[in-house]
Amino acid sequence: MTEGQVLDVMRDAFYNIIICSAPMLVISLVVGLTISIFQTVTSIQEQTLTFVPKVLSIFIALIVFGSFLMTTLTDYIERLWGNFSIYIR
């Protein structure tokens, strides 16, 4: 494998990591910010209040975005295995 091919594989891997994790991270950020604002307004200082809504929102996000995530990862793996003969030269 040449250095360019290694960089291409790594770039694609990092791109897929970012694309696949972005929906869950954004949803978790929005839910956490909403709960934090609610806690500030109501002066509730319970630390565990954000845990359950975040877990539920991530679970729902995985259900909603699951097919997109699997399609993205499957396409990446198919490209990786499709070019395998090029990588072993």
FENHU-V52932 format. One record per helix or strand. SS is the DSSP state (h for helix, s for strand). FROM is the first residue (numbers start at 1). LEN is the number of residues. Records with the same first field share a line. If there is no record, write none. Layout:
SS: FROM-LEN + FROM-LEN
This chain:
h: 3-40 + 49-34 + 84-4
